[in-house]
Amino acid sequence: MYPPNPQPYRGTGSKLVLALDVGTTFSAISYTVLENGRVPEVRGVTRFPHQELVNGSFKIPSIIYYDSNGKVAAIGAECLSENIIEQARSKGWFKCIWFKLHIKSPQASHSLPPLPPNKRPVYVFADYLGFLVKKAENFIRESYPEGVALIRHYTREYVVSHPNGWAGVEQQMLREACVQASLVGNMHSNRLHFVTEGESSLHFCLATIPRLADAAAGDSILVVDAGGGTVDFSGYIQNPGSTGFAEAWIPECRYAGSVFVTRKAEEHFTAKLRDSEFAEEVPAITKVFDQTTKIGFATPTQPQYIRFSNRSRDTDEVHDIKSGQLKLSGSVVAEFFQDSLSTITDTIIRYIVEVARHGRRLSVILLVGGYSQSPYMTSKIKALFNKNTDVLQPNQNANKAVADGSLIFFLEHMVVSRISRFALGTECVRDFVAKDSEHQRHSSLVQISPTGKKEITGMFDTIIDKGVQVKESTEFRRPYWLERTNIAELATIEAEIMAYDGPWPTPSFLADAPDKFRRLCTVVADTTVVRDSSGTGIVLILKNCQIKGFRYLDGHDIFFIACLDSNGDFCLFTLGDFEGDTELSRG
């Protein structure tokens, strides 16, 4: 596969770029080779051990067995073999599934399978990332011309995709996992890149659906990336005459993937067979449902049959079991999909209403991801929305949309403008205004400044508001001043960058919504080397930061310089007038 606008790579060194798509139930790997003067091609890792256990699929099961010592005993497709399953049963191994969702746990109504004892999500993720990279290296070594030299000598870069809504905190955990897995050497490596699954899917669709950009010109498109655990919703617009896309709303992530359909089915089987002799067969019945019935289900008018044994004596007509086969009405199976479908359709309707408020229409819905292969799910989406909107699916393997799309994102960056996910700013102190009712209400926060003024503490100053359309090169600056009784107290200055993720408007005081504010990072500057008001020369020290920058000018004014990166996350940059690099490493 080639990007939509293939161009020869122009660079001084050759590179191998791996895209790692870790899914809730299945994962995928893609790669591209960058060599000067050659057009890069997106390729998939299409062979791995025990592939026959997933019917030859290119996707690798996201499963790990840990032994009693917390060591990996089996991982990937081998976990599906009867030999491994029997060993796990006899040796008491811990089966770890859905571990991705522990990075950012869903709402309490979705209880997750537990992680192994004393295992943080980061360490499980690291084990799996290390496994994926080894399998990719083996595949490339065996399949690519001069693959051994490529693995040994080409500079390595990684693109790790993640659900919409994962931001600084979650990316920090992913960075830690990548360091733990020895993908990169430190938390600030510039060889590690992140992209949302929604944006990856957009790039994939642009490369695989003919004339998609023309169909969307002037209107809005919505990418619905329906996976095993999450469903990502990403809306974009393309202004006439522009080749790039802009986000049309804040991307969303819903825990409404296909695993929750299976969970509803399991709950039904458990209740239905509780008082029967087949109660212990629920895991086997659920497994068959997940692997066959759910995938092929198309209409509620036809009954479904789940074969869990070949024994004719396995019969219980009271519970609709005959010769090892459980019969379900189509309407019952449709109910398993209902919660998931309601979440998906409700979100699409909200998006249609939102873009209509801005004088646009939704022209295209793009369905990608493994769950989008469900005939029933796609038929319901098309029945509801196909009258006024084109509902399209890629003509290539949508299961690998995120992995392949991540590399196209790396090569082309088709999204040029994004919307800030939340209000960003910092805690500040203001002069106390006696006539201000809000100041009066928070009078307990009043203090006397070193210069004798009444001031009020605990206020939040917004640098970027939520919902602002921002290009990657956009800068936001806010001046602040400090007063101290001793100049030595200004030798080091710290400032916390905070995010507010609550209802509009943003409160003026942190105490009014303490659970809605969270710290993104702390910026620390050693200001002992500030020379004069020209602002030349400052040493920057960073701690606990993800994306950081700090500039000190004119004695007291501190200018935070910010933008949104390719994930829509807050970036602080430093610009000129001091010694050292002009841009700090990202986290």
C-alpha positions as a printed NumPy array, in Angstrom:
array([[  0.   ,   0.   ,   0.   ],
       [  1.165,   3.516,  -0.822],
       [  0.137,   6.813,   0.814],
       [ -2.479,   8.952,  -1.001],
       [  0.239,  11.314,  -2.275],
       [  3.357,   9.16 ,  -2.588],
       [  6.634,  11.073,  -2.61 ],
       [ 10.22 ,   9.824,  -2.552],
       [ 11.797,   9.952,   0.88 ],
       [ 14.401,  12.677,   1.281],
       [ 16.628,  12.06 ,   4.248],
       [ 20.225,  11.607,   5.231],
       [ 19.811,   8.186,   6.821],
       [ 17.8  ,   5.051,   6.184],
       [ 15.063,   4.161,   8.665],
       [ 12.772,   1.315,   9.601],
       [  9.459,   2.556,  10.99 ],
       [  7.214,   0.119,  12.872],
       [  3.538,   0.838,  13.623],
       [  2.216,  -1.037,  16.651],
       [ -1.561,  -1.312,  17.032],
       [ -2.312,  -2.993,  20.346],
       [ -6.009,  -3.792,  20.422],
       [ -8.253,  -5.043,  23.199],
       [ -8.615,  -8.479,  21.623],
       [ -6.277,  -8.477,  18.597],
       [ -3.21 ,  -6.527,  17.561],
       [ -1.451,  -5.738,  14.29 ],
       [  1.951,  -4.596,  13.06 ],
       [  2.869,  -2.663,   9.924],
       [  6.184,  -1.279,   8.764],
       [  7.809,   0.893,   6.14 ],
       [ 11.402,   1.352,   5.042],
       [ 12.695,   4.867,   4.397],
       [ 15.586,   5.043,   1.931],
       [ 16.695,   8.213,   0.224],
       [ 15.094,   8.692,  -3.197],
       [ 12.632,   5.802,  -2.841],
       [  8.87 ,   6.048,  -2.382],
       [  8.052,   4.351,   0.953],
       [  5.526,   1.513,   0.862],
       [  3.345,   0.479,   3.793],
       [  3.643,  -3.251,   4.422],
       [  2.054,  -5.528,   6.979],
       [  3.52 ,  -8.251,   9.169],
       [  1.455, -11.099,   7.779],
       [  3.104, -14.158,   9.299],
       [  3.66 , -15.145,  12.922],
       [  3.805, -18.358,  14.979],
       [  0.571, -20.352,  15.444],
       [ -1.201, -18.199,  12.852],
       [ -3.366, -21.181,  11.905],
       [ -5.13 , -20.851,  15.265],
       [ -6.682, -17.549,  14.143],
       [ -7.662, -18.937,  10.735],
       [ -4.715, -17.327,   8.992],
       [ -5.666, -13.804,  10.069],
       [ -3.002, -11.086,  10.014],
       [ -4.011, -10.023,  13.529],
       [ -2.408, -11.402,  16.663],
       [ -4.472, -12.226,  19.787],
       [ -3.865,  -9.797,  22.646],
       [ -3.457, -12.513,  25.275],
       [ -0.667, -13.268,  27.751],
       [ -0.313, -16.177,  30.178],
       [  1.822, -15.462,  33.255],
       [  3.265, -18.215,  35.433],
       [  3.207, -18.203,  39.23 ],
       [  6.404, -16.114,  39.303],
       [  4.91 , -13.369,  37.151],
       [  6.946, -14.349,  34.083],
       [  5.47 , -14.597,  30.589],
       [  4.646, -18.27 ,  29.953],
       [  2.83 , -17.871,  26.649],
       [  1.841, -14.925,  24.507],
       [ -0.112, -14.181,  21.339],
       [ -1.662, -16.868,  19.163],
       [  0.035, -19.732,  21.009],
       [ -2.325, -19.   ,  23.927],
       [ -5.124, -20.503,  21.814],
       [ -3.467, -23.899,  21.42 ],
       [ -4.949, -26.777,  23.387],
       [ -1.499, -27.667,  24.687],
       [ -0.992, -24.19 ,  26.215],
       [ -4.527, -24.09 ,  27.581],
       [ -3.993, -27.43 ,  29.313],
       [ -0.626, -26.331,  30.727],
       [ -2.211, -23.129,  31.995],
       [ -4.928, -25.121,  33.711],
       [ -2.59 , -27.649,  35.317],
       [  0.119, -25.15 ,  36.357],
       [ -2.174, -22.373,  37.506],
       [ -1.063, -19.776,  34.981],
       [ -2.818, -16.405,  34.977],
       [ -4.62 , -15.515,  31.747],
       [ -4.379, -11.799,  31.015],
       [ -6.847, -10.331,  28.508],
       [ -8.217,  -6.846,  27.767],
       [ -5.107,  -5.394,  29.445],
       [ -5.182,  -2.407,  27.1  ],
       [ -8.317,  -1.075,  28.782],
       [ -6.49 ,  -0.861,  32.13 ],
       [ -4.343,   2.011,  30.802],
       [ -7.445,   4.169,  31.046],
       [-10.181,   2.224,  32.795],
       [-13.735,   2.7  ,  31.528],
       [-16.652,   3.72 ,  33.663],
       [-17.412,   1.517,  36.646],
       [-20.303,  -0.225,  34.859],
       [-17.737,  -2.027,  32.722],
       [-15.815,  -4.239,  35.144],
       [-12.607,  -5.451,  33.534],
       [-10.865,  -8.815,  33.782],
       [ -8.155,  -8.345,  36.433],
       [ -4.45 ,  -7.959,  35.798],
       [ -1.991, -10.473,  37.26 ],
       [ -1.049,  -9.869,  40.907],
       [  1.531,  -7.122,  41.369],
       [  1.492,  -6.253,  37.661],
       [  0.871,  -2.645,  36.656],
       [ -0.754,  -2.083,  33.254],
       [  2.509,  -0.527,  32.046],
       [  4.464,  -3.746,  32.616],
       [  1.881,  -5.945,  30.901],
       [  1.838,  -3.53 ,  27.966],
       [  5.649,  -3.616,  27.876],
       [  5.691,  -7.413,  27.727],
       [  3.308,  -7.366,  24.799],
       [  5.068,  -4.545,  22.918],
       [  8.375,  -6.374,  23.225],
       [  6.731,  -9.501,  21.829],
       [  5.279,  -7.604,  18.837],
       [  8.611,  -6.042,  17.962],
       [ 10.389,  -9.419,  18.066],
       [  7.779, -10.935,  15.748],
       [  8.114,  -7.973,  13.383],
       [ 11.892,  -8.347,  13.329],
       [ 11.617, -12.071,  12.57 ],
       [  9.164, -11.431,   9.746],
       [ 11.261,  -8.668,   8.166],
       [ 14.463, -10.699,   8.55 ],
       [ 12.859, -13.611,   6.69 ],
       [ 10.783, -11.696,   4.129],
       [ 12.515,  -8.463,   3.154],
       [ 15.537,  -8.28 ,   0.834],
       [ 18.606,  -7.67 ,   2.988],
       [ 16.302,  -7.904,   5.991],
       [ 19.115,  -8.815,   8.378],
       [ 21.031,  -5.642,   7.539],
       [ 17.834,  -3.624,   7.792],
       [ 17.159,  -4.89 ,  11.323],
       [ 20.728,  -4.379,  12.48 ],
       [ 21.715,  -1.084,  10.91 ],
       [ 18.697,   1.057,  10.009],
       [ 17.584,   3.704,  12.499],
       [ 14.412,   2.491,  14.18 ],
       [ 11.311,   4.612,  14.834],
       [  7.955,   3.579,  16.281],
       [  4.4  ,   4.812,  15.852],
       [  2.101,   3.658,  18.663],
       [ -1.623,   4.171,  18.192],
       [ -4.108,   4.601,  21.023],
       [ -7.833,   5.325,  21.486],
       [ -9.268,   8.804,  21.126],
       [ -9.29 ,  10.539,  24.479],
       [ -5.984,   9.148,  25.684],
       [ -3.845,  12.174,  26.389],
       [ -0.792,  13.132,  28.448],
       [ -1.307,  10.725,  31.356],
       [ -2.004,   7.715,  29.158],
       [  0.779,   8.601,  26.725],
       [  3.162,   8.861,  29.641],
       [  2.236,   5.294,  30.604],
       [  2.741,   4.136,  27.007],
       [  6.139,   5.845,  26.919],
       [  7.104,   4.078,  30.123],
       [  6.014,   0.769,  28.581],
       [  8.114,   1.435,  25.471],
       [ 11.175,   2.168,  27.621],
       [ 10.505,  -0.945,  29.714],
       [ 10.286,  -3.006,  26.5  ],
       [ 13.594,  -1.486,  25.28 ],
       [ 11.993,   0.045,  22.202],
       [ 13.563,   3.394,  23.105],
       [ 16.197,   4.358,  25.623],
       [ 14.428,   7.117,  27.556],
       [ 11.079,   8.786,  28.151],
       [ 11.855,  11.717,  25.855],
       [ 13.07 ,   9.813,  22.811],
       [ 12.178,  11.474,  19.516],
       [ 12.023,   8.046,  17.892],
       [  8.621,   7.388,  19.468],
       [  5.425,   8.862,  18.009],
       [  1.764,   8.637,  19.003],
       [ -1.401,   8.914,  16.957],
       [ -5.051,   8.368,  17.801],
       [ -6.798,   5.368,  16.307],
       [ -9.386,   7.659,  14.745],
       [ -6.776,   9.721,  12.909],
       [ -4.938,   6.581,  11.79 ],
       [ -8.193,   5.239,  10.366],
       [ -8.809,   8.479,   8.437],
       [ -5.399,   8.2  ,   6.777],
       [ -6.074,   4.557,   5.928],
       [ -9.418,   5.401,   4.323],
       [ -7.914,   8.238,   2.289],
       [ -5.417,   5.748,   0.884],
       [ -7.91 ,   2.955,   0.145],
       [-11.235,   4.558,  -0.795],
       [-11.075,   6.156,  -4.266],
       [-12.031,   9.846,  -4.467],
       [-12.919,  10.011,  -0.766],
       [-11.356,  13.46 ,  -0.434],
       [-13.464,  14.728,  -3.354],
       [-16.648,  13.312,  -1.829],
       [-15.944,  15.068,   1.463],
       [-14.922,  18.456,   0.054],
       [-16.814,  21.224,   1.826],
       [-18.735,  18.808,   4.032],
       [-17.926,  16.668,   7.046],
       [-16.887,  13.041,   7.35 ],
       [-17.069,  10.866,  10.441],
       [-14.693,   7.99 ,  11.079],
       [-16.198,   5.256,  13.265],
       [-13.39 ,   2.918,  14.298],
       [-15.23 ,   0.023,  15.909],
       [-12.823,  -2.333,  17.628],
       [-12.943,  -5.042,  20.224],
       [-13.071,  -2.826,  23.292],
       [-13.504,   0.747,  22.14 ],
       [-15.326,   2.618,  19.399],
       [-13.601,   5.848,  18.348],
       [-15.49 ,   8.713,  16.701],
       [-13.467,  11.278,  14.763],
       [-15.069,  14.003,  12.653],
       [-13.234,  16.009,   9.99 ],
       [-13.888,  18.707,   7.454],
       [-12.001,  19.59 ,   4.316],
       [-12.338,  23.165,   3.228],
       [-12.616,  23.748,  -0.543],
       [ -9.214,  24.228,  -2.112],
       [ -7.4  ,  22.589,   0.8  ],
       [ -5.633,  19.231,   0.691],
       [ -5.594,  18.857,   4.46 ],
       [ -8.319,  18.01 ,   6.955],
       [ -9.371,  19.779,  10.139],
       [-11.076,  18.216,  13.127],
       [-14.753,  19.138,  13.196],
       [-15.31 ,  18.25 ,  16.852],
       [-13.438,  16.844,  19.814],
       [-12.806,  13.143,  19.063],
       [-14.601,  10.73 ,  21.346],
       [-14.001,   7.211,  22.598],
       [-16.762,   4.931,  23.84 ],
       [-16.422,   1.555,  25.515],
       [-18.887,  -0.085,  23.181],
       [-16.768,  -2.538,  21.19 ],
       [-17.579,  -6.108,  20.272],
       [-16.307,  -7.58 ,  23.569],
       [-19.278,  -6.011,  25.315],
       [-21.624,  -7.829,  22.925],
       [-19.956, -11.071,  23.982],
       [-20.243, -10.073,  27.632],
       [-24.017,  -9.545,  27.241],
       [-24.266, -12.965,  25.629],
       [-22.331, -14.583,  28.464],
       [-24.638, -12.98 ,  31.028],
       [-27.625, -14.409,  29.139],
       [-26.106, -17.913,  28.942],
       [-25.262, -17.856,  32.639],
       [-28.803, -16.899,  33.625],
       [-30.445, -19.287,  31.145],
       [-28.427, -22.358,  32.136],
       [-27.993, -21.643,  35.849],
       [-30.343, -24.456,  36.897],
       [-29.405, -26.904,  34.171],
       [-26.741, -29.609,  33.957],
       [-24.991, -27.464,  31.318],
       [-24.142, -24.534,  33.582],
       [-20.456, -25.476,  33.391],
       [-20.587, -25.276,  29.596],
       [-21.16 , -21.499,  29.624],
       [-17.467, -20.671,  28.904],
       [-17.435, -23.045,  25.918],
       [-20.756, -21.7  ,  24.618],
       [-19.531, -18.124,  25.016],
       [-16.316, -18.913,  23.137],
       [-18.234, -20.353,  20.178],
       [-20.597, -17.388,  20.173],
       [-17.664, -14.971,  20.147],
       [-15.794, -16.724,  17.35 ],
       [-18.671, -17.65 ,  15.023],
       [-22.231, -16.628,  15.93 ],
       [-21.468, -12.982,  16.694],
       [-19.372, -12.57 ,  13.558],
       [-21.93 , -14.062,  11.188],
       [-25.156, -12.76 ,  12.76 ],
       [-27.066, -10.676,  10.224],
       [-30.789, -10.589,  10.98 ],
       [-33.036, -11.061,  14.044],
       [-35.59 , -12.973,  11.948],
       [-33.491, -16.158,  11.846],
       [-32.653, -18.403,  14.822],
       [-29.015, -18.988,  15.741],
       [-27.4  , -22.26 ,  16.757],
       [-24.324, -22.54 ,  18.956],
       [-22.645, -25.941,  18.817],
       [-20.52 , -26.558,  21.913],
       [-20.21 , -30.363,  21.702],
       [-20.75 , -33.24 ,  19.285],
       [-22.404, -35.549,  21.81 ],
       [-25.998, -36.495,  21.019],
       [-26.669, -37.086,  24.715],
       [-26.057, -33.38 ,  25.42 ],
       [-29.737, -32.573,  25.166],
       [-32.031, -30.496,  27.351],
       [-35.059, -29.327,  25.41 ],
       [-36.306, -27.249,  28.356],
       [-33.202, -25.093,  27.911],
       [-33.228, -25.264,  24.081],
       [-30.258, -27.632,  23.858],
       [-30.296, -30.561,  21.438],
       [-27.329, -32.791,  20.594],
       [-24.767, -30.355,  21.933],
       [-26.295, -27.338,  20.217],
       [-27.954, -24.343,  21.912],
       [-30.734, -22.658,  19.984],
       [-31.296, -18.895,  20.346],
       [-33.913, -16.78 ,  18.664],
       [-32.519, -14.054,  16.422],
       [-34.285, -11.4  ,  18.471],
       [-32.418, -12.525,  21.611],
       [-29.068, -12.29 ,  19.814],
       [-30.023,  -8.817,  18.58 ],
       [-30.505,  -7.755,  22.199],
       [-26.862,  -8.573,  22.889],
       [-25.915,  -5.858,  20.38 ],
       [-28.43 ,  -3.3  ,  21.614],
       [-26.38 ,  -1.378,  24.196],
       [-23.382,  -1.165,  21.91 ],
       [-25.465,  -0.093,  18.915],
       [-27.342,   2.514,  20.932],
       [-24.061,   4.071,  22.032],
       [-22.774,   4.146,  18.448],
       [-25.94 ,   5.531,  16.855],
       [-26.528,   8.112,  19.604],
       [-22.991,   9.444,  19.142],
       [-23.422,   9.669,  15.369],
       [-26.703,  11.57 ,  15.809],
       [-25.039,  14.02 ,  18.204],
       [-22.322,  14.594,  15.637],
       [-24.854,  15.258,  12.86 ],
       [-26.586,  17.827,  15.062],
       [-23.265,  19.445,  15.986],
       [-22.035,  19.906,  12.408],
       [-25.489,  21.18 ,  11.356],
       [-25.138,  23.944,  13.977],
       [-22.124,  25.135,  12.005],
       [-23.919,  25.053,   8.668],
       [-22.441,  21.773,   7.428],
       [-23.785,  18.329,   6.715],
       [-22.367,  14.896,   7.328],
       [-21.618,  13.528,   3.875],
       [-19.709,  10.322,   4.682],
       [-19.547,   7.833,   7.568],
       [-16.477,   5.594,   7.41 ],
       [-16.781,   2.245,   9.196],
       [-13.465,   0.589,  10.05 ],
       [-12.122,  -1.813,  12.663],
       [-12.822,  -5.463,  13.358],
       [-16.314,  -4.835,  14.736],
       [-17.271,  -3.09 ,  11.485],
       [-17.133,  -6.528,   9.834],
       [-20.295,  -7.498,  11.716],
       [-23.13 ,  -7.741,   9.156],
       [-25.742,  -6.877,  11.773],
       [-23.949,  -3.816,  13.126],
       [-23.202,  -2.377,   9.693],
       [-26.709,  -3.073,   8.403],
       [-28.238,  -1.166,  11.331],
       [-25.918,   1.814,  10.771],
       [-26.72 ,   1.873,   7.061],
       [-30.458,   1.537,   7.648],
       [-30.426,   4.549,   9.981],
       [-28.098,   6.89 ,   8.11 ],
       [-27.691,   5.802,   4.48 ],
       [-30.603,   7.913,   3.245],
       [-28.76 ,  11.209,   3.597],
       [-25.183,  10.033,   4.169],
       [-22.854,   7.625,   2.395],
       [-21.835,   4.821,   4.748],
       [-18.577,   3.445,   3.372],
       [-16.107,   0.745,   4.291],
       [-12.54 ,   0.403,   2.973],
       [-12.093,  -2.034,   0.126],
       [ -9.066,  -3.512,   1.886],
       [ -8.647,  -5.315,   5.206],
       [-10.289,  -2.951,   7.721],
       [ -8.8  ,  -5.004,  10.561],
       [ -5.425,  -3.432,   9.784],
       [ -6.735,   0.098,   9.256],
       [ -5.06 ,   1.48 ,  12.372],
       [ -1.645,  -0.148,  11.854],
       [ -1.417,   0.81 ,   8.179],
       [ -2.998,   4.21 ,   8.786],
       [ -0.469,   5.001,  11.511],
       [  2.339,   4.78 ,   8.967],
       [  0.459,   6.889,   6.424],
       [  0.   ,   9.451,   9.19 ],
       [  3.756,   9.307,   9.85 ],
       [  4.51 ,   9.881,   6.171],
       [  1.926,  12.488,   5.207],
       [  0.134,  14.19 ,   8.123],
       [ -3.177,  14.863,   6.377],
       [ -4.755,  16.465,   9.464],
       [ -3.561,  20.059,   9.727],
       [ -5.826,  21.456,  12.437],
       [ -7.207,  20.006,  15.664],
       [ -9.564,  21.003,  18.462],
       [ -8.3  ,  21.41 ,  22.011],
       [ -9.691,  18.629,  24.196],
       [ -9.964,  20.682,  27.382],
       [ -9.165,  24.082,  28.851],
       [ -5.463,  24.455,  29.635],
       [ -3.824,  26.939,  31.953],
       [ -2.136,  27.424,  35.285],
       [ -2.891,  28.396,  38.857],
       [ -2.409,  32.095,  39.497],
       [ -2.793,  34.929,  42.016],
       [ -4.761,  38.102,  41.224],
       [ -5.221,  41.454,  42.92 ],
       [ -8.169,  41.275,  45.307],
       [-11.2  ,  43.265,  44.095],
       [-13.532,  43.956,  47.03 ],
       [-16.551,  44.609,  44.797],
       [-16.15 ,  41.322,  42.901],
       [-18.74 ,  38.863,  44.252],
       [-16.543,  35.867,  43.346],
       [-13.623,  37.395,  45.236],
       [-15.89 ,  38.002,  48.211],
       [-17.102,  34.404,  48.125],
       [-13.487,  33.196,  48.293],
       [-12.285,  35.787,  50.795],
       [-10.594,  33.057,  52.837],
       [ -7.992,  32.871,  50.052],
       [ -6.92 ,  36.507,  50.462],
       [ -3.318,  37.183,  51.451],
       [ -0.932,  40.138,  51.56 ],
       [  1.735,  40.248,  48.849],
       [  5.403,  41.135,  49.525],
       [  4.661,  44.632,  48.21 ],
       [  1.72 ,  45.056,  50.605],
       [ -1.168,  44.479,  48.188],
       [ -4.22 ,  42.354,  48.918],
       [ -4.267,  39.425,  46.533],
       [ -6.396,  36.325,  46.152],
       [ -4.877,  32.904,  45.553],
       [ -6.14 ,  29.617,  44.082],
       [ -7.382,  31.066,  40.791],
       [ -7.136,  29.381,  37.379],
       [ -5.985,  31.32 ,  34.354],
       [ -6.897,  29.832,  30.978],
       [ -4.206,  29.783,  28.295],
       [ -6.176,  27.719,  25.756],
       [ -9.92 ,  27.209,  26.073],
       [-11.653,  23.934,  25.307],
       [-12.944,  23.525,  21.766],
       [-10.519,  25.93 ,  20.096],
       [ -9.437,  25.092,  16.539],
       [ -5.636,  25.048,  16.534],
       [ -3.085,  24.459,  13.813],
       [  0.14 ,  22.649,  14.704],
       [  2.101,  25.889,  14.377],
       [ -0.28 ,  27.991,  16.51 ],
       [  1.211,  29.648,  19.59 ],
       [ -0.562,  30.838,  22.733],
       [  1.21 ,  33.183,  25.155],
       [  0.242,  34.481,  28.583],
       [  2.395,  36.781,  30.755],
       [  2.733,  36.24 ,  34.522],
       [  4.733,  37.95 ,  37.255],
       [  6.136,  36.904,  40.599],
       [  6.822,  38.807,  43.822],
       [  9.229,  37.543,  46.473],
       [ 10.81 ,  39.189,  49.494],
       [ 14.247,  37.777,  48.688],
       [ 15.775,  37.551,  45.218],
       [ 17.233,  34.163,  46.166],
       [ 13.674,  32.813,  46.166],
       [ 13.536,  33.506,  42.427],
       [ 16.557,  31.315,  41.673],
       [ 14.203,  28.491,  40.655],
       [ 10.686,  28.986,  39.369],
       [  8.067,  26.256,  39.036],
       [  4.722,  26.378,  37.262],
       [  2.119,  23.657,  36.9  ],
       [  0.27 ,  23.324,  33.618],
       [ -3.252,  22.167,  34.429],
       [ -6.205,  20.915,  32.435],
       [ -9.869,  21.507,  33.202],
       [-12.157,  18.788,  31.871],
       [-15.611,  19.77 ,  33.074],
       [-18.701,  21.667,  31.941],
       [-18.395,  25.125,  30.428],
       [-17.612,  27.788,  31.58 ],
       [-14.253,  27.11 ,  33.183],
       [-14.361,  28.054,  36.897],
       [-12.202,  30.969,  38.006],
       [-11.242,  29.173,  41.207],
       [ -9.734,  25.68 ,  41.478],
       [-11.73 ,  25.029,  44.663],
       [-15.018,  25.278,  42.742],
       [-14.362,  22.041,  40.829],
       [-11.349,  20.301,  42.383],
       [-12.123,  16.945,  40.794],
       [-12.202,  18.451,  37.28 ],
       [ -8.706,  19.92 ,  37.334],
       [ -5.636,  17.749,  36.841],
       [ -1.966,  18.494,  36.49 ],
       [ -0.465,  17.777,  33.097],
       [  3.11 ,  18.649,  33.952],
       [  5.351,  20.843,  36.042],
       [  7.737,  23.238,  34.33 ],
       [ 10.849,  24.092,  36.343],
       [ 13.355,  26.787,  35.353],
       [ 16.706,  27.517,  36.933],
       [ 16.676,  31.309,  36.631],
       [ 20.019,  31.98 ,  38.32 ],
       [ 21.626,  32.606,  34.933],
       [ 19.168,  35.24 ,  33.725],
       [ 21.528,  37.984,  32.582],
       [ 19.47 ,  41.06 ,  31.819],
       [ 16.155,  42.256,  30.486],
       [ 17.131,  41.196,  26.976],
       [ 16.179,  37.665,  28.04 ],
       [ 19.307,  36.018,  26.656],
       [ 20.44 ,  32.893,  28.405],
       [ 18.493,  30.543,  30.685],
       [ 19.023,  26.978,  31.813],
       [ 15.934,  24.779,  31.615],
       [ 15.357,  21.898,  34.034],
       [ 12.342,  19.656,  33.572],
       [ 10.602,  17.278,  35.965],
       [  7.536,  15.063,  35.584],
       [  6.768,  16.72 ,  32.26 ],
       [  5.226,  15.301,  29.171],
       [  5.552,  18.206,  26.754],
       [  7.413,  21.105,  28.182],
       [  8.817,  24.527,  27.535],
       [  9.504,  27.661,  29.469],
       [ 10.682,  31.134,  28.618],
       [ 11.708,  33.917,  30.924],
       [ 11.69 ,  37.495,  29.628],
       [ 11.969,  41.046,  30.924],
       [ 12.815,  40.169,  34.492],
       [  9.389,  38.95 ,  35.649],
       [  7.274,  37.97 ,  32.635],
       [  7.027,  34.243,  31.93 ],
       [  5.551,  33.351,  28.557],
       [  4.08 ,  29.895,  28.081],
       [  4.161,  29.006,  24.409],
       [  1.742,  26.275,  23.417],
       [  0.237,  24.364,  20.528],
       [ -1.551,  21.088,  19.828],
       [  0.488,  18.206,  18.472],
       [ -0.695,  15.446,  16.143],
       [ -2.656,  13.812,  18.976],
       [ -4.406,  17.024,  19.974],
       [ -2.295,  17.19 ,  23.12 ],
       [ -0.922,  20.333,  24.726],
       [  2.63 ,  21.254,  23.738],
       [  4.8  ,  23.94 ,  25.288],
       [  7.67 ,  25.219,  23.221],
       [ 10.649,  27.451,  23.838],
       [ 11.527,  29.975,  21.172],
       [ 14.966,  31.602,  20.815],
       [ 16.771,  34.176,  22.923],
       [ 18.439,  31.662,  25.206],
       [ 21.338,  29.318,  24.932],
       [ 20.688,  25.707,  23.953],
       [ 18.131,  23.946,  21.769],
       [ 15.106,  25.915,  20.625],
       [ 12.653,  23.067,  21.155],
       [ 12.527,  20.729,  24.09 ],
       [ 11.975,  17.025,  23.785],
       [  8.416,  15.877,  23.854],
       [  6.93 ,  13.375,  26.265]])
